[in-house]
Amino acid sequence: MIDTPSISPTESFCDASRLCYSVAGAGKRAVVLLHGWGDTKEIWRSTLAALASRARVFALDLPGHGGSPRDGAERMQHVAARAAAFCDAQGIDRIGLVGHSMGGNVALELTLTHPHLVERLALAAPAALVSAMPPYTRFYLHNRYGWAALRASLFFYRGIDALSRHWRPIAGLERILPGLRRSAYAKRHDPEGLRRLLTGLFANSLEDRLDQVRVPTLVISGNLDVIAPAKLSRRVASAIPGAQFILIRGALHHPMDEQPEAFQRVLLEFLDRWAGGSGVHA
């Protein structure tokens, strides 16, 4: 069992990058966590706690999500540039980078465009082979129905959040609580911003650039993922020289929430090999 301490991360806003973030831990090594489309930094709550004893850990709200304004960011290159600006503003020149789903696409973009910055890369259910992702992942982009469906989804999240706060039986269902927590934060998003970012994501297929990644890489997938199916994550790992692939049983698209102990275990093992086995300790 992973010993996850109870921590209260510091919440702050970086003016230089216009990004809201949580930070915990200390030391010379830094780990940056990037969430996926429609999520917020809150998906990393338990991961941040697990890593905080080993490094200084930053969980970012990406542009257009949580407390970070979009400020014109629509392409994944724009989002990666904002993440790079954040690292520069924090005085961080080398990082371990963890990206989930859209955040995995951004993490790859950041690694490819700022190879001096990223020392170690972990991708959870990365949305990297976007042309091969299931057709229904593009539903919100449908010219006739997508806009209405996205607004309806956000309205549904508001209802689920309200129900979970007042109906006691739901509070006892631990397996669905992570999803309810994600819904509570997703309800705040601007649908127009989300749609623009989703368009930008599907415009940034990385298939022809994966072999250019030159850092130690771990790819994690849930065997029940229907958004970025495990077979696609396996293809991502196969295309990156020397990458390791780990399948987490019983996880859907959010293994850090659905199977947190298994996710933290493989992530910690990977990060503990940082810098030739010296770990992520200061």
C-alpha positions as CSV (number, residue, x, y, z in Angstrom):
1,M,0.0,0.0,0.0
2,I,1.3,3.5,-0.9
3,D,1.7,5.7,2.1
4,T,0.0,8.9,1.0
5,P,0.4,11.7,3.6
6,S,-2.3,14.2,4.3
7,I,-1.1,17.5,2.9
8,S,-2.5,20.9,2.2
9,P,-0.9,22.2,-1.0
10,T,-0.4,25.9,-1.6
11,E,-2.8,27.4,-4.1
12,S,-1.4,30.3,-6.2
13,F,-1.5,32.1,-9.5
14,C,1.5,32.7,-11.8
15,D,1.1,36.1,-13.5
16,A,3.9,35.4,-16.0
17,S,2.2,32.3,-17.5
18,R,-1.4,33.2,-16.4
19,L,-1.8,29.8,-14.8
20,C,-3.4,28.8,-11.5
21,Y,-1.5,26.0,-9.7
22,S,-1.1,23.9,-6.6
23,V,2.3,23.2,-5.1
24,A,3.6,20.9,-2.4
25,G,6.9,19.4,-1.3
26,A,10.4,20.7,-1.5
27,G,13.8,19.9,-2.9
28,K,15.9,20.5,-5.9
29,R,13.9,18.2,-8.2
30,A,10.6,19.4,-9.6
31,V,7.7,17.5,-11.1
32,V,5.0,19.2,-13.1
33,L,1.5,17.5,-13.6
34,L,-0.7,18.4,-16.5
35,H,-4.4,17.3,-16.6
36,G,-6.6,16.5,-19.5
37,W,-9.3,18.2,-21.5
38,G,-12.3,19.2,-19.3
39,D,-10.4,18.3,-16.0
40,T,-8.5,20.5,-13.6
41,K,-5.4,20.2,-11.4
42,E,-7.7,18.6,-8.8
43,I,-7.4,15.2,-10.5
44,W,-3.8,15.1,-9.2
45,R,-4.8,15.5,-5.6
46,S,-3.6,12.1,-4.3
47,T,-0.7,12.0,-6.8
48,L,0.6,15.3,-5.6
49,A,0.4,14.0,-2.0
50,A,2.3,10.8,-2.9
51,L,5.1,12.7,-4.7
52,A,5.4,15.6,-2.2
53,S,7.8,13.8,0.1
54,R,10.2,13.3,-2.8
55,A,10.2,16.5,-4.9
56,R,8.6,19.9,-5.3
57,V,5.4,19.1,-7.2
58,F,3.3,21.5,-9.3
59,A,-0.2,20.7,-10.5
60,L,-1.3,23.2,-13.1
61,D,-4.7,24.3,-14.3
62,L,-4.2,24.4,-18.0
63,P,-5.5,27.5,-20.0
64,G,-9.3,27.5,-20.2
65,H,-9.6,25.2,-17.2
66,G,-10.1,25.8,-13.5
67,G,-8.6,29.1,-12.4
68,S,-6.5,29.7,-15.6
69,P,-7.9,32.0,-18.2
70,R,-7.6,30.8,-21.8
71,D,-6.2,34.2,-23.0
72,G,-6.2,33.1,-26.6
73,A,-4.6,29.7,-26.1
74,E,-6.3,27.3,-28.6
75,R,-3.5,25.2,-30.0
76,M,-1.5,22.7,-28.0
77,Q,1.6,24.6,-28.9
78,H,0.1,27.6,-27.1
79,V,-0.6,25.6,-24.0
80,A,2.9,24.1,-24.0
81,A,4.4,27.6,-24.3
82,R,2.4,28.7,-21.3
83,A,3.7,25.6,-19.3
84,A,7.2,26.5,-20.3
85,A,6.7,30.1,-19.2
86,F,5.4,28.8,-15.9
87,C,8.6,26.8,-15.3
88,D,10.7,29.8,-16.3
89,A,8.8,32.0,-13.8
90,Q,9.4,29.5,-11.0
91,G,13.1,29.3,-11.8
92,I,12.9,25.6,-12.8
93,D,15.3,24.5,-15.5
94,R,14.8,20.7,-15.4
95,I,11.6,18.8,-14.6
96,G,9.9,15.5,-14.5
97,L,6.8,15.9,-16.5
98,V,3.5,14.0,-16.2
99,G,0.7,14.5,-18.6
100,H,-2.8,13.0,-18.8
101,S,-4.9,12.7,-22.0
102,M,-4.8,16.2,-23.6
103,G,-2.1,17.0,-21.0
104,G,-0.2,14.1,-22.5
105,N,-0.3,15.8,-25.9
106,V,0.9,19.0,-24.3
107,A,3.6,17.2,-22.4
108,L,4.9,15.7,-25.6
109,E,4.8,19.0,-27.3
110,L,6.7,20.6,-24.5
111,T,9.3,17.8,-24.5
112,L,9.8,18.1,-28.3
113,T,10.0,21.9,-28.3
114,H,11.9,22.4,-25.0
115,P,14.2,19.3,-24.8
116,H,16.5,21.0,-22.4
117,L,13.6,21.3,-19.9
118,V,12.2,17.8,-19.6
119,E,14.4,15.1,-17.9
120,R,11.8,12.4,-17.5
121,L,8.3,12.0,-19.1
122,A,5.3,10.0,-17.9
123,L,2.1,9.9,-20.1
124,A,-1.2,8.6,-18.7
125,A,-3.7,7.8,-21.5
126,P,-2.1,10.3,-23.8
127,A,-4.2,11.8,-26.6
128,A,-1.2,11.7,-29.0
129,L,-2.5,9.7,-31.9
130,V,-5.6,11.8,-32.3
131,S,-6.5,10.7,-35.8
132,A,-6.8,7.1,-34.5
133,M,-9.0,8.0,-31.4
134,P,-12.6,6.7,-31.4
135,P,-15.0,8.9,-33.5
136,Y,-17.2,9.7,-30.5
137,T,-14.4,11.6,-28.9
138,R,-15.0,14.3,-31.6
139,F,-18.8,14.5,-30.8
140,Y,-18.5,17.9,-29.2
141,L,-17.0,19.2,-32.4
142,H,-20.0,18.2,-34.6
143,N,-21.2,21.2,-36.6
144,R,-24.9,20.7,-35.8
145,Y,-25.0,19.0,-32.4
146,G,-21.6,19.5,-30.7
147,W,-22.1,22.9,-29.2
148,A,-25.5,22.0,-27.7
149,A,-24.2,18.7,-26.4
150,L,-21.2,20.4,-24.7
151,R,-23.4,22.9,-23.0
152,A,-25.8,20.1,-21.9
153,S,-22.9,18.2,-20.5
154,L,-21.8,21.1,-18.3
155,F,-25.4,21.6,-17.2
156,F,-25.5,17.9,-16.3
157,Y,-22.3,18.2,-14.3
158,R,-23.9,21.0,-12.2
159,G,-26.8,18.7,-11.5
160,I,-24.6,15.8,-10.5
161,D,-22.6,18.1,-8.2
162,A,-25.7,19.4,-6.5
163,L,-27.1,15.9,-6.0
164,S,-23.8,14.6,-4.6
165,R,-23.8,17.3,-2.0
166,H,-27.3,16.7,-0.7
167,W,-28.0,12.9,-1.3
168,R,-26.3,10.9,1.4
169,P,-26.3,7.5,-0.4
170,I,-24.0,8.9,-3.1
171,A,-21.5,10.0,-0.5
172,G,-21.1,6.4,0.6
173,L,-20.2,5.1,-2.9
174,E,-16.4,5.5,-2.9
175,R,-15.9,4.1,-6.4
176,I,-17.8,7.0,-8.0
177,L,-16.6,9.8,-5.8
178,P,-13.6,10.6,-8.0
179,G,-16.0,11.1,-10.9
180,L,-18.3,13.3,-8.8
181,R,-15.3,15.4,-7.8
182,R,-14.2,15.9,-11.4
183,S,-17.8,16.9,-12.3
184,A,-17.9,19.5,-9.5
185,Y,-14.9,21.2,-11.1
186,A,-15.8,20.6,-14.7
187,K,-19.1,22.5,-14.3
188,R,-17.2,25.8,-14.1
189,H,-15.6,25.6,-17.5
190,D,-16.5,27.9,-20.4
191,P,-17.9,25.8,-23.2
192,E,-16.6,28.0,-26.0
193,G,-13.1,27.8,-24.6
194,L,-13.3,24.0,-24.2
195,R,-14.5,23.6,-27.8
196,R,-11.6,25.7,-29.1
197,L,-9.1,23.7,-27.1
198,L,-10.6,20.4,-28.3
199,T,-10.3,21.6,-31.9
200,G,-6.7,22.4,-31.2
201,L,-6.1,19.0,-29.7
202,F,-7.4,17.1,-32.7
203,A,-5.3,19.3,-35.0
204,N,-2.1,18.2,-33.2
205,S,-1.5,14.6,-34.1
206,L,2.0,13.6,-32.9
207,E,2.4,10.3,-34.6
208,D,5.2,11.4,-37.0
209,R,7.2,13.1,-34.2
210,L,7.2,10.5,-31.4
211,D,10.5,9.0,-32.5
212,Q,12.1,12.4,-31.8
213,V,11.4,12.1,-28.0
214,R,14.8,11.5,-26.4
215,V,14.0,11.3,-22.7
216,P,13.2,8.3,-20.5
217,T,9.4,7.8,-21.0
218,L,6.7,5.8,-19.3
219,V,3.2,5.3,-20.8
220,I,0.4,4.3,-18.5
221,S,-3.0,3.1,-19.6
222,G,-6.2,1.7,-18.0
223,N,-7.3,-1.5,-19.6
224,L,-10.9,-0.2,-19.6
225,D,-10.2,3.1,-21.3
226,V,-12.6,3.9,-24.1
227,I,-11.4,7.5,-24.7
228,A,-7.7,6.8,-25.4
229,P,-7.8,3.0,-25.6
230,A,-4.9,1.0,-24.3
231,K,-3.9,-0.2,-27.8
232,L,-3.3,3.5,-28.8
233,S,-1.2,4.1,-25.6
234,R,0.8,1.0,-26.4
235,R,1.4,2.4,-29.9
236,V,2.7,5.6,-28.4
237,A,5.1,3.7,-26.2
238,S,6.3,1.6,-29.2
239,A,7.0,4.7,-31.2
240,I,9.1,6.5,-28.5
241,P,12.6,5.0,-28.3
242,G,13.1,3.0,-25.2
243,A,9.6,3.9,-23.7
244,Q,8.1,1.6,-21.1
245,F,4.4,0.7,-21.2
246,I,2.3,-0.2,-18.1
247,L,-1.3,-1.4,-18.2
248,I,-3.4,-0.8,-15.0
249,R,-6.2,-3.3,-14.6
250,G,-9.6,-1.9,-13.5
251,A,-8.9,1.6,-14.7
252,L,-10.8,3.7,-17.2
253,H,-9.5,7.0,-18.5
254,H,-8.4,8.4,-15.2
255,P,-6.2,5.8,-13.6
256,M,-4.9,8.4,-11.1
257,D,-8.4,8.5,-9.7
258,E,-9.8,5.0,-10.4
259,Q,-6.8,3.0,-9.3
260,P,-4.7,5.5,-7.4
261,E,-2.4,3.1,-5.5
262,A,-1.5,1.2,-8.7
263,F,-0.9,4.4,-10.6
264,Q,1.2,6.0,-7.8
265,R,3.2,2.8,-7.5
266,V,4.3,2.7,-11.1
267,L,4.8,6.4,-11.3
268,L,7.0,6.5,-8.2
269,E,9.1,3.5,-9.5
270,F,9.6,5.4,-12.7
271,L,10.6,8.7,-11.1
272,D,12.8,6.9,-8.5
273,R,15.0,5.9,-11.4
274,W,15.5,9.6,-12.3
275,A,19.2,10.6,-12.8
276,G,20.6,7.0,-12.8
277,G,18.8,5.7,-9.8
278,S,19.3,8.6,-7.4
279,G,15.5,9.1,-7.1
280,V,13.6,12.3,-7.0
281,H,15.0,13.3,-3.7
282,A,16.9,16.6,-3.2
